[in-house]
Amino acid sequence: MSIVSDTEFQAEMSRRSLLGWGLAAGVFGFAGPSLLSVGARAATPDGEVLTGSHWGAFRAKVEGGRVVSVKPWEKDPAPSHQLAGVLDSIYSPTRIKYPMVRRAWLEKGPGAAPETRGAGDFVRVTWDQAIDLIAKELQRVEKTYGPTATFAGSYGWKSPGRLHNCQSLLRRMMNLKGNFVNASGDYSTGAAQVIMPHVVGTLEMYEQQTVWPVVVAETQLMVFWGADPMVTNQISWTIGDHGGYEGMKALKAKGTKVICIDPVKTETCDFFGAQWIAPRPQTDVALMLGIAHTLVVEKLHDEKFLKDYTAGFDKFLPYLMGETDKQPKSAEWAAEICEVPAETIKELARAFAKNRTMLAGGFSLQRQHYGEQRHWMLVTLAAMLGQIGLPGGGFGFSYHYANGGAPSADAPVLTGITDGGKAKEGAAWMTEAGAATIPCARVVDMLMNPGKEFDFNGKKAKYPNVKMAYWVGGNPFAHHQDRNRQVAAFQKLDTFVVQDFQWTPTARFADIVLPATTSYERNDIESVGDYAGSAILAMKKVIEPVFESKTDYEIFALISEKLGKGKEFTEGKSEMDWIKSFYDAALTQAKAKKIAMPEFDAFWNGAGVVEFPVTVGKTFVRYGKFREDPLLNPLGTPSGKIEIYSKNIEKMGYDDCGPHPMWYEPVERLGGPTTKYKLHVDTSHPKSRLHSQLCGTSLRETYAIAGHEPCLINTKDAEARGIKDGDVVRVYNDRGQILAGAKVSDAIRPGVIRVNEGGWYDPLEGGKPGTLCRYGDANVLTVDIGTSKLAQGNCGHTAVGEVEKYTGPTVTIGVFTAPKGAA
């Protein structure tokens, strides 16, 4: 099988995933009409309009100016059932209708009665009043406290679209305002995206995988480790193409052996009829070390590959064999920690070595205390097998993310609006723009500890003293850990501004709330498929904005205008001017590559989609060229090889991240030596929403139990606690307490319960740390510490607790209706 050049392919993929899908791109200088001119309308006042979302492209049917139904784009091979929630998100009872201000802040000024944040007492104001309040507060804070007193908080799964990219728009406005505090990294892969450049010389997490056609043809053993692609591939950062499902169906049809390593018997495990191995959560490194030890003892490791393609295995080996600490990392040692039988661990080692094996690791592995070690050790294990760069072998970390492995089309890059600052090479979320930058998952630490020194990837810095935060396109009161600590931290702010289209838990903690449109009430443009890039889609406005909502672009332009920077923000361009400029830049590339693409007017007023063929992408093998010649195709590490031992990390001298992968005892875990509680709380990705998105819609009714977020519990654990299917339960630990609905099942290992992340925080007493969460927010229970000094990633899967049948007073869930004064 021919192998596409890594150099050529990665150059193209880097342009797409980093430049086209989020990085600052070129600015186009031709003038156009003013911002406030009306943009292009929907294709017809009534009828069907093709547009897109994270869940895929779809056709919306409009009657009387209202969306009445949605149906998947006919070319979507595996439409998501979550599209039903898209319609309801427009008309949900949680929709923010008007600009609102917290009463105490409006009457008494910034910093007034912070304990009432989250209590829901808001006052309606006009847009002019809201914009004036925000502009004056931005100026006051900068003048009084300096450029590091305002935090630009735009983290999360913002809506797709190259113009209404709220992260870039917020930073664009902040750059014009003066300066701000920024955040780098992300919650999804915070640990891995820092450790992987040291190990393989690239971010790795969002890179294209060995494509599914190659996997189907060549892989003999597929191992999904902490990954559930049947669930998570429903969504994409751009517009979902769902190409990964075709690969998985083909793999199943061929009868390829599949193993799923996870404390939960996942949808993916059921789909493949896979062998299920359920270790104790957070013990994956011990399990991997036990496998690695067996490979060495039974002489199954590939010594030639390790010599030719890796650096430092000889320094890792003494640790593995117990020469440095008198503890061999044998299968028997690992079995005591992970509670997988030693013989099973040895059988895994033999099966991995005997077959062409693909180790498909999930992001969940590294969202835990010492998360860096898991991805580093998985790469080390793959290197010991010697199959990296072979068709169908090696490792991959994106088979479960946005349909990684779907063959890439020969397509031009679609650019987007910039943040107006100095571009930094790499992903937008890794930016170091701003007067100061913190790792994104350390925002609560920053608010709690201004001036405190912190470590990050070999550097030291101090947390700035932030007085104002502006949040758009995210929901930190869902995705951040240890909710009660967060509630206390956000009470320290003078002012908190939130811009969104729903009354999320975050919006309820704001001082000023601005109603934004959904993606379906504005025009934009986007690519289809994060990895495939198979089409460019016109995201046409389906309906006019409801109530008093405005587009993100218009809101930030109005604030910029009030700050005296309106022309600099818009560059004299309307919504449609920007969209046309993005398309025309792609058209110029297409002409140079002799790819057929219509002119903009024909594209926008015609089908609204242009598709691109898949050519060389069908045979791509990750690290194929590196394997063919590591001297001519070195990795981006100091040695040019896979670094099992990192001298750079060694120089950092961290006590929680050494120079090679190793087992560290987490702060708490199931069966841990100092763990107080008997159950691990698994917080995996939900099946029927995107993190917290769509939780505030009618889609929730398809999975809620007794009105609460489900709590999956093993039959034996339920019996021991007198819990029956459908009971309301209280899940608790020293950090907090939530209510949930019990789902008793044998599809989860004993000692583990699952409460999916993303459930909306619904405090019984708003603004009071420690109060009961009525709906079931898993992050009330999780640990808010950095993964290590190296990456400072989040530990969203580090949580232990207990569960009991709830016998307290009946509670009324309140987070899915608008707060007082906002209905």
C-alpha positions in Angstrom: 0.0 0.0 0.0 1.4 3.4 -1.0 2.0 5.9 1.8 1.3 9.6 1.4 4.2 11.9 2.4 4.0 12.9 6.0 5.6 16.2 5.1 3.2 17.0 2.4 0.1 15.8 4.2 0.9 17.4 7.5 1.7 20.7 5.8 -1.8 20.7 4.4 -3.4 19.4 7.6 -1.6 22.0 9.7 -3.0 24.8 7.4 -6.5 23.4 7.8 -6.6 22.5 11.5 -4.5 25.4 12.8 -4.9 28.2 10.2 -8.3 27.4 8.7 -9.9 26.2 11.9 -9.1 28.8 14.4 -5.8 30.5 13.9 -5.4 34.2 13.0 -5.4 34.5 9.2 -4.8 37.4 6.8 -7.1 40.4 6.8 -8.7 41.5 3.6 -8.7 45.2 3.0 -11.5 46.2 0.6 -14.2 48.4 1.9 -17.9 47.7 2.1 -21.2 48.9 3.6 -21.5 49.7 7.3 -22.0 47.0 10.0 -25.6 47.9 10.6 -26.8 47.3 7.1 -29.0 44.2 6.8 -27.1 41.1 5.8 -28.3 38.5 3.3 -31.7 37.0 4.2 -32.6 33.3 4.3 -33.0 31.7 0.9 -36.7 32.1 1.1 -39.0 33.7 3.7 -40.6 30.2 4.1 -39.3 26.9 3.0 -36.1 24.9 3.6 -32.8 26.4 4.4 -29.5 24.5 4.5 -27.2 25.4 7.3 -24.8 23.7 9.7 -24.0 22.9 13.3 -21.5 21.0 15.5 -23.9 18.0 15.0 -23.9 18.2 11.2 -25.4 20.0 8.3 -29.2 20.1 8.2 -32.2 21.6 6.4 -34.5 23.8 8.5 -38.1 24.1 7.5 -39.5 27.6 8.1 -43.1 28.5 8.3 -44.4 32.0 9.1 -40.8 33.1 10.1 -40.5 30.2 12.6 -38.4 27.0 12.4 -40.9 24.1 12.6 -38.6 21.2 11.9 -35.1 20.1 11.0 -33.8 17.2 9.0 -30.2 16.0 8.4 -28.4 16.9 5.2 -29.0 14.0 2.8 -25.3 13.5 2.4 -24.6 12.9 6.1 -23.8 9.2 6.5 -24.6 9.0 10.2 -26.9 11.9 11.3 -26.9 12.6 15.0 -30.1 12.3 17.0 -29.0 15.4 18.8 -30.2 17.6 15.9 -33.7 17.5 17.5 -32.2 19.7 20.3 -31.0 22.3 17.8 -34.6 23.4 17.0 -35.5 23.7 20.7 -32.4 25.7 21.5 -33.9 28.5 19.5 -37.2 28.6 21.4 -36.1 27.1 24.7 -37.5 28.6 27.9 -33.9 29.3 28.8 -33.5 31.7 25.9 -32.1 35.1 26.9 -34.5 37.7 25.5 -33.1 41.1 26.6 -30.0 42.8 28.0 -30.1 42.3 31.8 -28.2 43.6 34.7 -28.0 42.1 38.2 -30.0 44.4 40.5 -27.3 45.0 43.2 -24.7 45.8 40.6 -27.0 48.2 38.7 -28.1 50.0 41.9 -24.8 50.1 43.8 -22.1 49.7 41.3 -19.2 47.2 40.6 -18.5 44.7 43.3 -21.8 45.2 45.1 -23.3 42.3 47.0 -21.3 39.6 45.2 -23.0 36.9 47.3 -26.2 37.6 45.2 -24.5 36.4 42.1 -26.4 33.3 41.0 -29.5 34.3 43.0 -31.2 35.4 39.8 -32.4 38.9 40.6 -32.0 40.8 37.2 -33.3 44.0 35.8 -34.0 44.6 32.1 -32.1 47.4 30.4 -31.9 48.7 26.8 -29.1 47.8 24.5 -27.8 51.4 24.6 -27.6 51.2 28.4 -25.9 47.8 28.4 -23.3 48.8 25.9 -22.6 52.0 27.8 -22.2 50.2 31.1 -19.8 47.6 29.6 -17.7 50.2 27.8 -17.3 52.4 30.8 -16.5 49.4 33.0 -13.8 48.2 30.6 -12.2 51.7 30.7 -12.6 52.0 34.5 -10.9 48.7 35.2 -8.0 49.3 32.9 -7.5 52.9 34.1 -7.7 51.9 37.8 -6.0 48.5 37.9 -4.0 48.3 34.6 -4.0 46.0 31.6 -3.9 42.7 33.6 -7.2 43.4 35.4 -9.6 42.2 32.7 -9.9 38.6 31.7 -11.1 37.6 28.3 -12.9 34.4 29.0 -14.0 32.8 25.8 -13.4 29.1 26.3 -15.6 26.3 25.2 -17.4 24.9 22.2 -18.4 28.2 20.6 -20.7 27.9 17.6 -19.1 27.0 14.3 -18.6 29.8 11.7 -15.6 31.8 10.5 -17.0 35.2 11.2 -19.0 34.8 14.4 -16.0 33.2 16.1 -16.6 34.7 19.5 -13.1 33.9 20.8 -11.5 35.9 18.0 -14.1 38.7 18.2 -13.7 39.1 22.0 -9.9 39.3 21.7 -10.3 41.7 18.8 -12.3 44.0 20.9 -10.0 43.6 23.9 -6.9 44.3 21.8 -8.5 47.6 20.6 -9.6 48.4 24.1 -6.0 48.2 25.4 -5.1 44.8 26.8 -6.3 41.8 28.7 -5.5 38.6 30.4 -5.7 35.6 28.1 -5.8 31.8 28.6 -3.9 29.1 26.7 -4.6 25.5 26.3 -8.0 23.8 26.6 -9.9 21.6 29.0 -10.2 18.7 26.5 -6.5 17.9 26.2 -4.8 20.3 28.6 -2.1 17.8 29.8 -1.6 15.9 26.6 -1.1 19.0 24.3 1.8 20.1 26.6 3.5 16.7 27.1 3.2 15.5 23.5 5.5 18.2 21.9 8.2 16.9 24.3 7.5 13.3 23.2 6.7 13.4 19.5 7.4 17.0 18.6 3.8 18.0 17.8 0.5 18.8 19.6 -0.7 15.4 18.4 -4.1 15.6 19.9 -5.9 17.2 16.9 -3.8 15.7 14.1 -5.1 13.4 11.4 -4.9 9.7 12.2 -4.0 6.8 10.0 -7.1 6.9 7.9 -10.0 4.4 8.4 -9.6 2.6 5.0 -6.0 1.7 6.0 -7.1 0.6 9.5 -9.9 -1.5 8.0 -7.4 -3.1 5.6 -4.5 -3.6 7.9 -5.3 -3.5 11.6 -5.8 -6.9 13.2 -6.4 -5.6 16.8 -8.1 -2.3 17.5 -7.9 -1.1 21.1 -10.1 1.8 22.3 -8.5 2.9 25.6 -10.7 5.4 27.5 -12.5 6.4 24.2 -16.1 6.0 23.1 -16.2 7.1 19.4 -19.7 5.9 18.8 -20.8 8.6 21.2 -18.3 11.4 20.8 -18.0 11.4 17.0 -21.5 12.8 16.8 -19.9 16.3 17.2 -17.2 18.3 15.5 -15.5 21.6 16.1 -16.6 22.7 12.6 -19.6 21.1 11.0 -19.8 17.4 11.7 -19.3 15.1 8.7 -19.6 11.8 10.7 -17.1 10.1 8.4 -15.7 8.0 11.3 -18.9 6.0 11.5 -18.3 4.6 8.0 -14.9 3.4 9.1 -16.2 1.8 12.3 -19.0 0.1 10.4 -16.4 -1.3 7.9 -14.2 -2.5 10.7 -17.1 -4.3 12.4 -18.2 -5.8 9.1 -14.7 -7.2 8.6 -14.8 -8.8 12.0 -11.6 -7.2 13.3 -10.8 -7.9 16.9 -11.7 -5.0 19.2 -10.8 -4.4 22.9 -12.3 -1.6 25.0 -10.5 -0.6 28.1 -12.8 1.5 30.2 -14.6 1.3 33.6 -17.9 1.6 31.7 -19.1 -0.8 29.0 -19.4 1.9 26.4 -21.6 2.3 23.3 -18.5 1.5 21.3 -17.9 -1.7 23.2 -21.5 -2.8 22.5 -21.3 -1.8 18.8 -18.3 -4.0 18.2 -19.2 -6.8 20.6 -15.7 -6.0 21.9 -13.8 -7.6 24.8 -14.4 -5.4 27.8 -11.6 -4.8 30.3 -12.5 -2.6 33.2 -9.6 -1.4 35.3 -10.0 0.9 38.3 -10.2 4.4 37.1 -7.0 6.4 37.1 -4.8 3.3 37.1 -4.1 3.1 33.3 -0.4 3.9 33.7 0.0 1.0 36.0 -1.8 -1.3 33.5 0.4 0.0 30.7 3.6 -0.5 32.7 2.5 -4.1 33.5 2.0 -4.7 29.8 5.4 -3.1 29.0 7.1 -5.2 31.7 5.7 -8.4 30.2 6.9 -7.4 26.7 10.4 -7.1 28.0 10.4 -10.2 30.1 8.9 -12.3 27.3 11.2 -10.6 24.7 8.3 -9.4 22.7 9.4 -5.8 22.4 11.0 -4.4 19.2 14.6 -3.5 20.2 15.5 -2.4 16.7 12.6 0.1 16.5 13.5 1.4 19.9 17.1 1.9 18.9 16.4 3.5 15.5 13.3 5.6 16.2 13.3 6.5 20.0 15.5 8.2 22.5 15.9 7.2 26.1 14.4 3.7 26.3 17.6 2.6 28.0 17.0 5.2 30.8 13.3 4.1 31.2 14.1 0.4 31.3 15.7 0.4 34.8 12.6 2.0 36.2 10.3 -0.5 34.4 12.4 -3.4 35.7 12.6 -2.1 39.2 16.3 -1.4 39.3 15.9 2.2 40.4 13.2 1.8 43.0 13.3 -1.9 43.9 9.8 -2.4 42.5 9.5 -4.2 39.1 6.5 -2.9 37.3 5.3 -6.5 36.7 1.9 -7.7 35.7 1.4 -8.8 39.3 2.4 -5.4 40.6 0.0 -3.7 38.2 -2.8 -6.1 39.0 -2.8 -5.0 42.7 -3.3 -1.4 41.6 -5.6 -1.6 38.6 -7.6 -4.7 39.7 -7.1 -6.4 36.3 -5.8 -10.0 36.7 -2.1 -10.4 36.1 -2.7 -13.1 33.5 -5.1 -10.8 31.6 -2.4 -8.2 31.6 0.1 -10.7 30.2 -2.4 -11.8 27.6 -2.9 -8.2 26.5 0.9 -7.9 26.0 1.0 -11.0 23.9 -2.0 -10.0 21.8 -0.6 -6.5 21.2 2.7 -7.9 20.0 1.3 -10.8 17.9 -1.1 -8.6 15.9 -0.9 -5.4 13.9 -2.3 -3.3 16.8 -3.7 0.2 16.8 -3.8 1.8 20.3 -6.6 4.4 20.1 -6.4 6.5 23.3 -9.1 8.9 24.5 -8.7 12.4 25.8 -10.2 11.1 29.1 -6.9 9.4 30.0 -5.1 12.7 30.6 -8.0 14.6 32.3 -6.8 13.2 35.6 -4.2 13.8 38.2 -0.8 13.3 36.6 -2.6 13.0 33.2 0.6 13.7 31.3 1.9 10.2 32.2 -0.9 8.3 30.4 -0.4 9.6 26.9 3.3 9.5 27.3 3.2 5.9 28.5 0.7 4.9 25.7 3.2 6.2 23.1 6.0 4.4 24.9 4.0 1.2 24.8 3.3 1.7 21.0 7.0 2.3 20.5 7.9 -1.0 22.3 5.6 -2.8 19.9 7.5 -1.3 17.0 4.5 -0.7 14.8 4.4 3.1 14.7 4.4 4.2 11.1 3.2 0.9 9.8 -0.2 0.8 8.0 -2.8 0.0 10.7 -0.4 0.0 13.6 0.9 2.4 16.2 -1.2 4.8 18.2 -3.8 7.5 17.6 -5.5 10.0 19.9 -8.3 11.4 17.6 -10.3 8.4 16.4 -12.9 9.5 18.9 -12.7 13.2 18.2 -14.5 14.9 15.4 -14.2 11.8 13.2 -10.4 11.7 13.1 -9.3 9.1 10.5 -11.9 10.2 7.9 -9.9 10.6 4.7 -9.1 14.2 3.9 -10.3 15.9 0.7 -8.1 17.9 -1.6 -9.7 21.3 -0.6 -8.7 24.9 -0.1 -8.3 26.4 3.4 -11.2 28.5 4.6 -9.8 31.4 6.7 -11.6 33.5 9.3 -11.7 36.8 11.2 -8.6 37.5 13.2 -8.3 38.8 16.8 -6.3 41.8 15.5 -3.3 41.0 17.6 0.1 39.6 16.6 -0.4 36.1 15.3 1.5 33.3 17.0 2.3 30.2 15.0 0.2 27.3 16.2 -3.4 26.7 17.4 -5.5 29.7 18.4 -6.2 28.1 21.8 -2.4 28.0 22.5 -2.0 31.7 22.0 0.1 33.8 24.3 -1.6 37.0 23.3 -2.6 39.5 25.9 -0.8 41.3 28.8 -0.7 38.0 30.7 -1.6 34.4 30.0 -2.6 31.6 32.3 -3.3 27.9 31.6 -7.1 28.0 31.0 -8.0 25.4 33.7 -6.3 27.6 36.3 -8.8 30.5 36.1 -10.3 29.8 39.6 -6.7 29.6 41.0 -6.1 33.0 39.5 -9.1 34.6 41.1 -8.4 33.0 44.4 -4.7 33.7 44.5 -3.7 37.0 42.8 0.0 37.4 42.8 0.7 33.7 43.5 3.6 32.1 41.5 2.8 29.1 39.4 4.8 26.7 37.2 3.9 25.9 33.6 6.0 23.9 31.1 9.4 25.0 32.4 8.5 28.6 33.2 7.3 30.5 36.2 4.7 33.3 36.3 2.4 35.0 38.7 -1.3 35.2 38.6 -2.6 38.7 37.7 -5.1 40.5 39.9 -8.2 40.3 37.8 -11.2 42.5 38.6 -13.4 42.0 35.6 -14.2 39.0 33.4 -16.0 39.0 30.0 -17.2 35.5 29.0 -18.6 34.6 25.6 -19.0 31.2 23.8 -18.5 29.1 26.9 -20.0 27.8 30.1 -17.4 27.7 32.8 -20.0 26.9 35.5 -20.3 23.6 33.7 -16.9 22.7 32.4 -14.7 23.9 35.3 -14.0 21.6 38.3 -15.0 22.0 42.0 -18.1 24.1 41.5 -18.3 25.4 45.1 -14.7 26.7 45.0 -15.6 28.4 41.7 -18.6 30.1 43.2 -16.5 31.6 45.9 -13.8 32.6 43.4 -16.2 34.5 41.0 -17.5 36.4 44.0 -14.2 38.2 44.1 -14.8 40.0 40.8 -16.0 43.6 40.5 -17.8 42.8 37.3 -18.7 39.7 35.3 -20.2 40.1 31.8 -21.7 37.1 30.0 -22.8 37.0 26.4 -24.9 34.0 25.3 -28.2 32.9 23.9 -29.4 30.8 26.9 -29.6 31.3 30.6 -26.8 28.9 31.3 -25.5 28.4 34.9 -22.7 30.9 33.9 -25.1 33.6 32.7 -27.0 33.3 36.0 -23.7 34.3 37.9 -23.2 37.4 35.7 -23.6 41.1 36.5 -24.4 42.0 32.9 -26.0 39.6 30.5 -26.2 40.2 26.7 -28.5 38.2 24.5 -26.7 36.7 21.5 -28.2 35.1 18.5 -27.9 31.4 17.8 -26.0 30.3 14.7 -29.4 30.0 12.9 -30.2 33.7 13.2 -27.1 35.0 11.4 -25.1 34.4 8.3 -21.7 32.7 8.3 -19.6 30.2 6.5 -17.8 27.0 7.6 -16.0 23.8 6.5 -17.6 20.4 6.8 -15.5 17.9 8.6 -12.6 18.8 10.9 -10.3 16.2 9.3 -12.1 15.5 6.0 -12.6 19.1 5.0 -15.0 17.7 2.4 -17.1 20.8 1.8 -17.6 24.5 2.4 -21.1 25.3 3.6 -23.0 28.5 3.5 -24.5 28.8 7.0 -27.4 30.9 5.9 -29.6 32.8 8.3 -32.6 30.6 8.8 -34.8 33.1 10.7 -34.5 36.7 11.9 -33.1 37.1 15.4 -35.7 36.4 18.1 -36.5 38.9 20.8 -33.7 41.5 21.2 -30.7 39.2 20.4 -27.8 40.5 18.3 -25.0 38.7 16.6 -21.6 38.4 18.3 -20.0 40.5 15.6 -22.6 43.3 16.0 -22.3 43.3 19.8 -18.5 43.6 19.8 -18.7 46.2 17.0 -21.1 48.3 19.2 -18.8 48.1 22.2 -15.8 49.0 20.0 -17.7 51.9 18.6 -18.5 53.1 22.2 -14.7 52.8 22.9 -14.0 54.9 19.9 -12.6 52.0 17.9 -15.6 51.0 15.7 -13.9 51.5 12.3 -10.8 49.5 13.4 -13.1 46.6 14.5 -15.2 46.3 11.4 -12.7 47.6 8.9 -15.7 49.0 7.2 -17.1 45.6 6.4 -20.6 44.1 6.8 -21.3 40.6 7.8 -21.6 39.5 4.2 -18.5 41.4 3.2 -16.5 39.3 5.6 -18.1 36.1 4.6 -17.4 36.8 0.9 -13.8 37.7 1.7 -13.3 34.3 3.4 -14.8 32.4 0.5 -12.9 34.4 -2.2 -9.6 33.7 -0.5 -10.5 29.9 -0.7 -11.5 30.4 -4.3 -8.1 31.9 -5.1 -6.4 28.8 -3.7 -8.8 26.5 -5.6 -8.0 28.2 -8.9 -4.3 27.8 -8.2 -4.8 24.1 -7.5 -7.3 23.7 -10.4 -10.1 22.7 -8.1 -13.6 23.5 -9.3 -15.3 26.1 -7.2 -18.2 28.5 -8.2 -17.9 32.3 -7.7 -19.3 33.5 -4.4 -22.7 34.7 -5.7 -23.4 31.4 -7.5 -22.3 29.6 -4.3 -24.4 31.6 -1.9 -27.5 32.0 -4.0 -27.3 28.5 -5.4 -26.8 25.2 -3.5 -25.0 26.9 -0.7 -22.4 24.1 -0.6 -19.3 23.1 -2.6 -17.9 19.7 -2.2 -14.3 18.5 -2.7 -13.0 15.1 -3.8 -11.0 12.8 -1.6 -7.8 11.8 -3.4 -4.5 11.0 -1.7 -6.1 11.2 1.8 -7.4 7.6 1.4 -4.0 6.1 2.0 -2.5 8.3 4.7 -0.4 6.5 7.5 0.5 8.6 10.4 4.3 8.6 10.9 4.7 6.6 7.7 7.5 8.8 6.3 9.2 9.1 9.7 9.4 5.3 9.7 10.7 5.2 6.2 13.6 7.5 7.0 13.9 9.1 10.4 16.9 11.1 9.3 15.2 12.8 6.4 11.9 13.1 8.2 12.8 13.8 11.8 10.2 14.6 14.5 10.1 18.0 16.1 11.8 16.8 19.3 15.4 17.7 20.3 16.6 14.3 19.2 14.3 14.1 16.1 13.0 10.9 17.6 10.2 9.7 19.9 11.5 10.8 23.3 10.7 8.1 25.9 13.2 10.1 28.1 13.1 13.8 27.8 16.1 15.8 28.8 14.1 19.0 28.6 11.6 17.8 31.2 14.5 16.5 33.3 16.0 20.0 33.4 12.7 21.4 34.8 13.2 19.3 37.9 9.5 18.8 38.7 8.6 16.4 41.5 5.3 15.5 39.8 6.5 14.9 36.2 9.8 13.2 35.8 11.9 12.7 32.7 10.2 9.5 31.6 6.7 8.1 32.1 6.0 6.6 35.5 3.3 5.7 38.0 2.3 8.4 40.5 -0.3 7.8 43.1 -3.2 10.3 42.4 -4.6 12.6 45.1 -7.6 10.2 45.3 -8.7 7.1 43.5 -10.8 4.0 43.9 -8.8 1.7 46.3 -6.2 4.3 46.9 -4.1 4.2 50.1 -5.5 7.4 51.5 -8.9 7.6 49.8 -11.8 8.4 52.1 -14.8 7.4 49.9 -15.6 4.0 48.4 -16.8 5.0 44.9 -15.2 6.6 41.9 -17.3 9.2 40.1 -16.9 8.7 36.4 -17.7 12.0 34.4 -17.6 10.8 30.8 -19.0 12.7 27.8 -22.8 12.4 27.5 -24.6 10.7 24.6 -27.3 13.3 24.0 -25.6 16.7 24.3 -22.3 18.4 23.5 -20.8 18.9 27.0 -23.4 21.3 28.4 -24.9 22.4 25.1 -28.5 21.2 24.5 -28.9 20.4 28.2 -31.3 23.4 28.3 -33.5 21.9 25.6 -36.3 19.3 25.4 -33.6 16.7 24.4 -33.0 16.4 28.1 -36.4 14.7 28.5 -35.1 11.7 26.5 -32.5 10.8 29.2 -33.3 12.5 32.5 -34.4 10.2 35.3 -37.0 11.6 37.7 -36.1 15.0 36.2 -32.4 14.7 37.2 -29.1 13.8 35.4 -28.7 10.0 35.4 -26.3 8.3 37.7 -25.2 4.9 36.4 -24.5 2.5 39.2 -23.5 -1.2 39.3 -26.2 -3.7 40.5 -24.1 -4.8 43.5 -23.4 -1.2 44.6 -27.0 -0.3 44.3 -28.2 -3.4 46.3 -25.7 -2.6 49.1 -27.2 0.9 49.4 -30.9 0.1 49.0 -31.0 1.9 45.7 -33.4 0.9 42.9 -33.7 1.9 39.3 -35.4 5.3 39.0 -34.7 6.4 42.6 -33.5 9.9 43.2 -30.1 9.7 44.9 -27.7 12.1 46.6 -24.1 11.9 45.4 -21.6 13.6 47.6 -18.1 14.1 48.9 -16.2 16.7 50.9 -16.4 19.2 48.0 -20.2 19.1 47.4 -23.4 17.3 46.8 -25.8 16.8 43.9 -29.1 15.0 43.2 -29.3 12.5 40.3 -31.5 9.7 39.0 -30.3 6.1 39.6 -29.8 3.9 36.6 -28.9 0.4 37.9 -26.8 -1.6 35.4 -24.1 -4.2 35.0 -22.6 -2.1 32.3 -20.3 -0.4 34.8 -17.7 -2.0 37.0 -18.4 -2.3 40.8 -17.0 0.6 42.7 -17.7 3.2 40.0 -20.7 5.4 39.3 -21.1 7.6 36.3 -22.6 11.1 36.2 -21.9 12.6 32.8 -20.3 16.0 32.7 -22.2 18.9 31.3 -25.3 18.7 33.4 -26.4 22.3 34.3 -25.5 23.5 37.8 -28.7 24.3 39.7 -28.0 25.4 43.3 -30.7 25.2 45.8 -29.5 28.5 47.3 -28.0 30.6 44.5 -24.6 32.0 45.3 -24.0 29.9 48.4 -21.0 27.6 48.2 -21.8 24.1 49.4 -25.5 24.2 48.6 -27.2 21.2 47.0 -27.2 21.1 43.2 -30.7 20.1 42.4 -30.2 18.8 38.8 -26.9 17.0 38.9 -23.7 18.8 37.9 -20.8 16.3 38.1 -18.2 19.1 38.5 -19.6 19.9 42.0 -17.7 16.7 43.0 -14.4 16.9 41.0 -11.0 18.0 42.0 -9.7 21.5 41.0 -6.0 21.0 40.9 -3.5 21.0 38.0 -2.5 17.7 36.4 1.1 18.6 37.3 3.5 21.6 37.2 4.3 20.7 33.6 0.8 21.2 32.0 -1.5 22.5 34.7 -4.3 20.7 32.9 -7.7 19.9 34.5 -8.5 16.9 36.6 -12.1 16.4 35.5 -12.0 12.6 36.0 -10.5 12.7 39.4 -13.3 12.4 41.9 -14.4 9.9 44.6 -17.5 10.0 46.6 -20.5 8.2 47.9 -24.2 7.8 46.9 -27.3 7.2 48.9 -31.0 7.2 48.3 -32.3 10.7 48.7 -34.9 11.1 51.5 -34.9 14.8 51.9 -37.6 17.4 50.9 -38.9 17.4 47.4 -37.0 20.0 45.3 -38.0 21.9 42.2 -35.4 22.2 39.5 -35.0 25.8 38.5 -32.2 26.1 36.0 -34.2 25.3 33.0 -36.5 28.3 33.3 -35.4 32.0 33.1 -34.4 33.7 36.3 -36.6 36.3 38.1 -37.3 39.3 35.9 -35.9 37.7 32.7 -38.9 35.7 31.5 
